[in-house]
Amino acid sequence: MEIYKYKDFDNIFYTGKFADELQTLIQDDRHYMRWLNKRLSILNEGAKQATDGVKFEKLKNEQLWSIRHPHSQQNQRVIYYIIDEDNTVILLSAFKEKNASDYRKYVDLSNNRINEIKKG
């Protein structure tokens, strides 16, 4: 799976499939991209330290983390993985959570993507 550097951030990377999913979120909310880039700049400075349980949360029983927009009606989510050794973030999936099964679907998808990346 291809990994790309995200914009001008030194420690943020993404999969090509994530880019396609993010485009769907942007089409439906023109302000979301600006909001997300602010969150990503925080992650870029210190991914592990960013976890506040509101906008950034560790997913229970998972190796993954999530960015959520707590005041959005659209309930957008970005799931990511932190490489502990160098505090690098890989953005894995982007979606709108409409119900619990949506979340589970994208957690599973994100786990599959990170496992594929680890296999190299």
Buried (B, 14 or more C-beta within 10 A) or exposed (E): BEBEEBEEBEBBBBBEBBBEBBEEBBEEBEEBEEBBBEBBBBBBEEBEEBBEEEBBBBBEEBEBBBBBBEEBEEBBBBBBBBBEEEBBBBBBBBBBBEEEEBBEBBBEBBBEBBEEBEEE
